[in-house]
Each structure stands twice: as C-alpha cells, then as structure tokens.
C-alpha cells in the first residue's frame, strides 16, 4: 500500500473536490482505534467501526512526512473485549484514538476525511499496490495531492495515536 496523511483545515473544500470529480461515497463511520505498545515502525491496533465491526490491524510503516509504503495485515475480530484484555496485559495499551471517518473512492484510491477528537481534521489517501506498480501508484497519490492542494508541509509523518501522544 502507498499512502499519505495530511492536515486538512477545510473538509468541506475537500468534499467539494470529491463531488466535482464524481468520487464514490462509501460512508461515514465512527471509529475507535486502540493502539498497543510496539516499536515506532510497527503498529498494532484494534479498530471498532460503529461498535459493530472489529478489525485487528498490524502494519509496518516508516514515520516520514512523505508518500509511504506500508505493509498491512487485517484480521476480523469476533471477541474484541477479550482481545483488548489479552493484548493490553501482554503489550500494554499505548493510546486510544476516537474519530469520525468519511470514506470515498476515486482513481482506485481510498480517500478518508477524518475528524479526530483532540487533534482536528485530516485527509488520507490509501492505494493498494505491489512491487511492479509502486512507482506508478505513488504518482497517482502525487496527482491527488495537487488536486487537493496538499503541500509537503501539510503531511503528517506518524499515526494519529502517535500524534495524539505528542499533543498531550
């Protein structure tokens, strides 16, 4: 996967652009991510989506303010409370992030408009990729950055969890 995360002070402007390009609206979701303690590049979190669906997300991604390559593994969870207890006891809970996420799809890119409690508003682009198409897929992300007027100074190098910890 290739991705970026950026500050977005005007989500309404982003929605106007998405409407103009006829992006597919996927939906609006309340997500709570419980991050567990791992190293800086390794992330493990349990995501609650509308308190109905639960996904354990493990990923490796560098903390850089640029387009990033990520390796992600997703696992659907049926007993989130037990999993939080087990992983919390073994690894420790790092932080909990509460957000409202609107999801769109455009040019095979998943676009997230996020309002994160205690942090503000953000936009993310995520595109599935493989070794053969990574450079081409990064160019798609660059084009979207231009379309949405996202500069390199807007880019966020780390996860919301790490950003929240830095703000405390």
Secondary structure, DSSP 4 states (H G I P E B T S, - for coil): -EEEEEE-S-HHHHHHHHHHTTPEEEEEEEEEEEEEP--SSEEEEEEEETTTEEEEEEEEE---SS-EEEEEEEEE-S-HHHHHHHHHHHT-EEEEEEEEEEEEEETTEEEEEEEETTTEEEEEEEE---TTTHHHHHHHHHHHHHHTT--GGGB--S-HHHHHHHH-
